[in-house]
């Protein structure tokens, strides 16, 4: 009996102290809010650049349609881009000083236009306060798909694999802006690949949306 009383005298103060600490610090409760803006049928109109080639820089005009199955998963059913290409100073120097033809092999990998389709995964959605005056809702996404490119060559149609990421900023239920950074790996020959990165800023119109 004395051992039981001794054990209780050792345990009870510890339990009382733990209970007091729990009452003083009840812990935190995490709450995950639902998305305020949801996408359904998305029409995008955008402009962009092809920045990487040493002989030209492309100015892109793009149109696309995306169907959103859920908040996180979508299919960019179709996208098409036309590139208005501008010569770089290096290309002008080659043509002027070395009589290089615009149709020479050095310039045949210039992109004229492209069409493609992608799957889109949007795992991140959040909001942030701007100067403590307004709240901006945004999402981040990854995409991957296939592209057909028309290059400036006789047999210019080439397949490509497209991978990229982007961020979307919502201004309302029916309008958002998205910035895409993508890269097309183009199969130009049996053993030759070229990389065609793109930077694009698009206005997205959302139809059939809910809040």
N, C-alpha and C positions, 0 to 999 in steps of 0.2 A: 504493500500500500504506500509505503514511504517513497519507493521508487517511482510509482505512478504520479504521486503529488510533485516529486522533484521534476519529472519530465514535463508535467503540465506547466510548472512554474517557469521552465525554460522556453517552452513553445508559445504559450499565450502572449507574452509581450511582443514576440516577433510577429505574430499574426495581427495583433492590434496595431503595430507600427506599419505593417504592409497595408492594412485597411485604411489607415489615416492617409498614407501617401496616395492611395488610389482615389480617395475622395478629393484630395488637393489637386491631383493631376489626372483628370478623368480620361485623358488621351485625346486623340484626334479622330474625327470621322471624315472619311473621304467620300466625296460625291462626284459622280461622273455625269455630266449633263448631256442631254441629247443634242444632236446637231441642230442648229437653228436653220440652216439652209441645206436643202437637198436638191440634187440634180436629177433630171430625167432625160429629155431630149435636148442635146447641146449642139448648137451651130456656132462654129468659130470662124472668125475672119482675122487674119494676122499678117504681120510683116516681120521680116527677119533678115539674117545675113548668113552667107557662107564665108567664114573668115579665114580659112586655113590655107588655101592654095596660093602658091607664090606668084602665079601668073595672072590670076584674076580674083576679084571679090564679087560675090553674088548678092544681089538685093532680092529677097524673096517676097512673093505675095502668096498667101496660103488660105485655103478654105477647107473646112472639115466638118464632119458630123460624128457625134459620139452618142451612144445609147448607154445609159447608166442602169445596170441591173439592180444594184444595191448602193448603199452609201460608200462602200469600199471598192466595188468591182464594176468596171465599165469596158465597153468595146468601142474603140474609135473605128467605126465601120469603114470610113473612107477619109482620106486627106489627099489633097493635091497642091503642089507648089510649082510656081514658075519662077525661074531665076533670070533677072536682068543683070547681065555680067559686065563688069567694068575692068578694063585692063589695068594691071599694076605698072609702076614705073619700070620694074624689071622686064616685063614683057615688052613694053615699048622700046626699051634699050636693045633687047635682042632683035626685034624686028628692024630697028633703025640701023644698028651697028653691024649686025651679023646676017641680015637679010633672011631672018627666020620667017617662014610662012605661017599665017594664022592656022593653017590646016596641018602643020607638021605634027609629028608624034608627041612633041612636048606639050601641045595644047589640046590633044584629043580627049583628055579626061575632064574637060570642062562640062559641068552639069547644065543642062538646058531646062529640064523639068523632071518632076518625080511624082509618083502616086504610091499610096500604101495604106496599110491597115495595122492597128495595134491593139493589144490588150492593156488596160490601165488598172493599176492597183493603188488605192489611196488609203494608206494605213494611218495617216496623221491628219487630225482636224483640231484646230484650236482657235483661241481668240487672245487678243492683246489690247491693252489700253494705250492710246496714243495721246500723250501729254495730259493724261487724266481727264480728257474731254470727250473722247469717243472710243468705241470698241470696234476693232477690226477682226473679222472672222476670216480664217485662211485654212487651206489644206495643202498637203504635199503629196506627190504621187510619183510612182515609177511606171514606165511603159516599155513595152517591147513588141516588135512585130516585123513585118516584111515590107520591102519597098521595091518598086521597079523604077529604075533611073534611065533617063535618056541623056546620054553623053554625046559630045560633039565628035562623033566618028561614024563611019559608014554603017557599022554593026553596033550602033550606039545603045541598044536596049540591054540593060544589065540588072541582075537581081542583087538585092542587098538585104542585110539584117540590121534592123533599127533598134537601138537601145537608148533610153534617156530617163530624165527625171524633170520634175517641174514643181511649181508652186502656183496656187490659185488664191486670189484675194477677192472676197465677195463684197459687192456694194449693195446688194439687195437680192430678192428672191429670183429675179429674172436676168440679172446682169452680174458678170464677174470678169476679172482679168487674169490671164494665166501667162506664165513665163516658162517656156520649154527649152531645155538644153538636151540635144540629142546627137547621136553619132550613127551614121550609116556605114557599115562595112560592106563595100561594093566588090563583087566578084567580077573583075575586068578580064580575067584570063584563067587558064587552067591552074596556074600557080601564083597569080598576082592578085593582090588585094589593095584597095585604096580606102582611106578613111575620109568621110565627108561629114564633118561636124556642122551643126546648125544652132543658131540662137534665134528664138522667135518670141515675140510678144503678141498676144491675141486678145481680142474682145470676144467673150463667150456669151451667147444668148441662150437662156434656159427656158424651155417650154414644158408645160405640164408639171411645174415645180410645186413643192409644198414647203411650208415653214413649220 
